Amino acid sequence: MPGGRRNTVNRTGPTARSGGSNVSSINTNGRSNSGERASANGADDKRLDEIYSGRSLAPKHIPIPAVPVDRQLNFEALSLIVSIIAACLQLLNLYRTVWWLPNSYNGYSMNFYLIDPYLLVFIFTMVAYRFLYKLLRKIIDISLPVRSVPAKLVIRNIIRLSLGVVVQSVLSWCIYHMTERYDPMKIIYLFLPSLSVYFMFGVKTTLFFFNDIFLDIWGKEEQKTKYVLDKPLHNCSLNASAIRAEVSTLRTDFNQRLRRALFSSSISAYVCGVAPIIFVPPHLHYNELWVVQHVILFWLGRICAYFAQVYPFRYCDELHRAAMHLGRWVKVENRNNHIYAQPWNDAVLWPHGSIVRHNREIYRSEGLCTAAEPGNLFHSKFYSVFNNRVTLLSLILALQLLLVNIQLFILLGVTEWYQILSTILLLVIHYYTLFKMARDFLISWKVYRAEQIIQEKSQMVVHSVAQ
């Protein structure tokens, strides 16, 4: 190459060497009477062997601290309490009274006689059945010994089916009595979420989100969750094909968690916030803007809470480690005829700065090692999002901070007692999620800073030896 030396790594590839000619030339050029340069070049040759074998290409992962994560039973119990509080606050926004006035005929703070009892049973059943199922499963796991795994599975299936029949019976009983008192269109409104999910994702996903007792959303899927959290999928492999397969599995799992969080939070907001509005008597007057605002704030809070649960610190760290092994290819726009580009090989783990040709385009690798496919949009997005371990956590934290600040701003402007009570209770609930997200973000940021220093040093060593 005119004007400089060729990169031996780019010419020969990271996993193959051409007959040892490079090493012999290095040793020949490094000979001297004292032998000092020969020994130094011998050390460089040893480092080259490590680079070609792939040992130096592996990113250095530092241990992460143990950050507590809510268990599924605790999270479901907390979600049940939060959902009940949100539903009660929405009923208060709708059926409040002026009971403190001297000429008022109301002796209570709410018009309880206007609230449909079947609607209350419907709402409580929808938000409580997952907690009941998790509670029964926990009791079975504690009662039966570890050896009786087949018996546990049989009893779990029996309880799942039995509880499912009971839940469906209670919901059908509530809907039957509600159809006698309300317009059929209002009953159809209750099933709008299920209909929207059906048209968007099909019947299987609809049953997955709205009848998860039968499909065991926290049963079969929990095995995968535990495998990701307790036994991470990331294996620090030096096999390029295995790294791409691992990234594909993590991307699928990430998307499943995202859909679960979005639709679970949407169901909670719809059942606890929108359903009471649907069955309001026609003659009742209420603050429409306030009840809609309550639904939106509760929905955003539930989204952040589910994100904090399904994307904990350790899970984000696994995505970050996989992204470090995956690397990224950047398209070379200004082509130079003197640039030597090798044909991309899917079995090669390419070092930093490698130049390859793929699909008539030239790419340069970024990262300590690169196993991604050049031009693959999914690989580029995965690396861009998860290369920095704080990216995902910072987005969730920013959303939660925005939500809390909006509620504080609203609290400064409200004067009605029910509005003050509603805003304060939601703030207390959202502060817990804010604490968890802030804790994970600070720990992740400190770990990322330390890891970034180590990776920069390793990258400089590999680049200097390979030149």
N, C-alpha and C positions, 0 to 999 in steps of 0.2 A: 504494500500500500504506500503510495507516495506520501512523503512528509511525515512518516511515523511508522511504528511497528504494528503489525496485525495482532488482533486479539486471538490468542490461541484457543480460548474457549469458544469463541464464535466460529472459528474455522473447523474445529474438530468435533464440537459438541461436548456436552457435559458428561456423557456416559461412555464415550469411546475415545480411544487415542490411536493415532496413526503410527503404529509400529515402533513406538518409543523414540522416534526421531527428535521430538521436541525436547525430551529429557536429555538425550545425548548432546544436542546442541547447547543446551543450557550448561551442562557440565563442561563442555569443551570451552565455551566462552568464559567460564568462571574459573579456569585453572590458573594457578599462580605458584611461584616458588614457595611462598609461605603457606599456601593451602587454606588461607582464611576465607577467600571468596568461594572456594570450592565447598567448604563446610556450610557457608551461608546459603549458597545455591542448593546444597543438599537439603537444607531445611525448607527452602522454597519448593523444591521438588516433592518433598513429603506433603506439603500443603496442597500442591497441585493434585497429588494422588487423592487426598481427602476431598477436594473439590470434584474431581472426576467421578469418584465413587459415590458422591452425594452426601457424605457425612457433614461437610461444612455448609451444605445448602439448607440443611434443616434449620428452621427458625428456632431461636432459643426462647422457650416459654418459662416464665417465672411462676412460682407457686402463688396462688391467690388465697386470700383469707377466707375463712368460713363465715359466710353471711347467712343469717337465719332467713328461712322462707316459710310462710304460713302453710301448714298442712292443708290438704284438701278438705278435711272435715271442719277445721277451724275457719277456712275461707268460706265454705258453704254456710256455716253458722253465722258468720259475720254478714254475709250477703243476705241471709234471711232477715236478720235484725234491721239492716239498712233498708231493705225493700219494704218491710212493714212500716218503718218510720216514714219513708217517703210516701207510701200510700195513705197513711194517716194524715200527713201534712197536706196532701192534695185534697183529701176529704175536708180538712179544716178550711182550706182555701175556698172550697165550694159551698159548704154548709155552715159557715160561721154565723153567729148571731150577735146581737147587741145586748147581751144578757145583763150588763152592768147598768144600763139605763134604768131610772126609777119607774118609768111607765112601760117597760118592756114586759111582754107576756111570756118570754122565754126564761126558764130557770137554768138552762145549760148553755155551754159555750157553742154547741153545735145543734143543728136540727137533726137529731138522730132518727126521727120518724120518717124523714125523707130518704134515708140511705137504704138501698135495697140489700137485705141480708144475704140473698143468693149471690149478689155481686161480691160481697165480702168473702163468702166461702170460696167463690171462684178465684179471687185474687190470692187468697191465702194458700189454696191448693197449688196454684201455679208456681208460687215462689217457695213453697216448703217441701215439695216432694223430693227434690234432689238432696236436700239436707237429710230427710228421713231415710232415704236409701243409703246415703253414706254412713249414717249413724248405725243402721242395721248391719251394714257390712263390717263396720268397726267392731261391733259386738260379737259378730261371728268369728272374726279373726282373733279376738282375745279369748273367746270361750273354747274354740277348738284348738288342739295341739298342732304343731307345725307339720307333723308327719301326715296328717289327714288332709292332704291337699285336694285329692279328688272329692272328698266329702264336702270341703269348703266350696268347691266349684258347683257341686250339685245344689247345695243349700243356697248359694248366691243366686243361681238361676231360678230357683223356686221363689225366693223372696223378690227377685226382680219382676217376675211374671205376676206374682200375687199383688205386689204394690202397684204395678201397672194397671191391673184390672180394677183395683180399688180407686186409683186416681181417675181412670177413665169413667168409672161409674159415678163418682162424685161430680165430675165436670159435666157429664151428660145430665145428671139430675138437676144441676144448677141451670144449665141451658134450657132444659125443658120448662122449668118454672119461669125463666126469664122470657121465653117466647110467648107466654100467655099474658105478659104485662107490657111488653115493648114491641115496637115495630120490628119486623124481621130484618130490615136493613141494619139495625143496630147490632143484631146478633152476627150478621155477616162481617161487620166491622171488627169484631173480635178476632176473626180469622184472617184479616188482611196481612199480618206478618207472614203467616204460613203460606198464603197464596203467593205473596211476592217472592219468597224464597223458592217456592215450587217452580215458578216461571223462570227464575234466574239460575237455579242449580239443579232442578229435578227433584223427583220424589224421594230419592235416597237422602239427599242433604236436608230436605224438609223434615223427614222423620228423625234425622240425626239431631236437629236443633230443637224440635218441638215434642219429641217423644223419646228422649234419651234414656228413659228407664228401660225400654225394650232393647235398645241398641247399646245400653251401658256406656254412656259417654264418658263417665269417670271410671269405667271398669277396664274395657279392652284398650281404650286410648290411654288410660293411666299407666299401663305397662310400658308404653312407648315413652311417656313423660318421665317415668322413673328411670328408664334406661338412659334417657338423655341427661338427666340431672345427676343421678347417682353413679351411673356407669357411662361416662361420656362417649359419644359416637366418635369423637376425634381420637385418632390413633397415632398421630405424628408419623405418618407413612412417608416413605421416599419413592413410592410408586405413583407415577403421574395418573394412571388410570384409576387407582384406588382413591386418590385425592379428589378427582372429578366426581366419582361415584358418591363419595362422602358428602361433597358439596350439594349434589343433587338431592340426597336424602335430607340434609339439613334445610334446604330450600323448601322442599315439600312439607316438612314438619313446621317450618316457620309460617307458611301460608295457612296450614290447618289451624295453628294457634291463633293467627290473625282473624280468620273467619269465626272461630269459636268465640273470641273476645268480642268482636263486633256484634254478632247476632245474639249472644247471651246478654250483653248490655242493652241491646235494642229491645229484646223481649222484656227485660225487667222494667225498662222505662215505659214501654207500651202498656204492660199490664198494670203497673202501679201508678202511672201518670195519665195515660190517655184513656184507659178503660173507665175510670170514674167520670171523666168528662162526657163520654158517649151516653151514659145512662143518667145524666142530670135531668130533672123534671123541666118541662118547657117554661114554666112560670118562674123558675129560679133565676135571680140576677146575681152575677159574680163578675169579678175582674178577669176578663178574658186574657189580657196581656200577662197578668201575673201567673195564672195557671199554666200558660204556654211556656213562660220563662222557667217555671218550676220543672217542667218536663225536660227542657233542654239542659238545664244545669244538672239535674239528676242523671240524665243520659251521659253527658260528658264525664261526670264523676265516675259512673260505672265503667265507662270505657277505660279510663286511667287505672281504675282498680283492677280490672281484668288484665290489662297490659302489664301492670306490676306483678301480677300473679303468674301469668304464662311466660313472661320474659324476665325472669329474675337475673341477678348478676352473674351467676355461674353459667346459665344458658347463653347469655350474651358473650361470655368469655369463650365458650365452645365455638360460637359462630366466628369470633375474631380469630381464633387459632386456625380454623379451617381456611379463612380468607388469607392469612399469612402464607399458608402452604400453597394456596391456589395461585396467587399473584395476578398480574394483569399485563395484557399486551396493549401497546399504544401504537396506532398507525403512524408510519413515517410519511408525512405529507411531501416534504422536499426530498425527492429521490435523487441520489447521487450514483452515477454509474460506477464509481469506485467502491461503493459499499458492497461488501461480500455478505450475502444473505443465504443461509442454509434453508432447505425445505423443512417445514415444520414436521416433527415426528411426535405422534401422540404418546409414545412410550418414553419420551425423554423428559427429565426434570431440568428445565433450562435455568441457568444462573442469571444474575442481574446483568442487564446490558446486552443480552443476546439479541441478534438480529436474524429474523427468519422470514421466509416467503410462504404465504398461504393464500390460496384463492386469488392469485395474481396481485396480491397486496403485500407490502413489506411492513413488519411490525418489530417493535423493540420492547423487550421485557422490562417490567418494573417489579420491584420487590426482591427480597433475598433469593427466592426461587420462584419459578413460574410453571404451573402445570395446567393453566387454563388453555382453552382453545382460542386461537386468534380470531377476532371478529365475533365471538359468541357474546351476545348481548346479556344473557343471564349471568355469565361469569363476570362480566365487567360490572354489572350492577351489584352483584354479591360482594365483590372486592371493594367497590366504592363505599358501600353502606357499612360493611363490617370490618374493614381494615382498621379503622379507628374504633376501639371498643366502646367509647363513650358516645358515639353518634346516636344509636338507638335510644339509649337511656336519656340523653340530653333532649331528644325530641319529646319523649313522654314527660320528662320533668318540666319542660317548657309549657306543655299543654296544661299540666296540673297547676303550675304557677299562674298561668293566665286565668284559669278557672277560679282560683282562690282570690286573685286580685279583683276580678270582676265581681265576685260575691262581696268582698269588702267594700267596693265602690257602691254596690247596691245597698248594702247595709247602712251606709252613711246617709242615704236619701229616703229611706222608708220611715213611715210614722205609724202605720197600723200595727197593732200588737201581734196579729197572726203572721204578718209579713216579717216582722223582727224575729219571731219564734222560728219560722220556717227557714230563714236565712242562716240563723245561728246554728241550728241543728245540722243543716247541710254542710256548713263550714267545719264543724267539729268532725264530721264524717270524712270530709275531704282532707283535713289536716293529717289524718293517719296515713292516707295514701301519699301525701306530700312528704311525710317523714321517711317512708320506705324508699321513695324514689330519690330523695336527696341523699340518703345514706348510701344507696347503691352507686349513685353518680360520683360522689366524692371518693369512694373506695376505688371505683373503676378508673377515675382520672389519675389518681396517684399511681396505681399499678401500671397504667398505660405510659405515663411519663418515664417510669423506671425501665419498662420494657423497650421503649423507643430508643433509649440511650444504648442498651445492649444490642439492639438490631442494627443501629447505625455503625457501631464498632465492628460487628461481624461483617456487614456489607462492605466496609472500607477494606477489611483484611482480604476478603474474597476478590474484590475488584483489583487491589494492588498486586496480589499474587498472580492473578489471571492475565495481567497485562504483559 
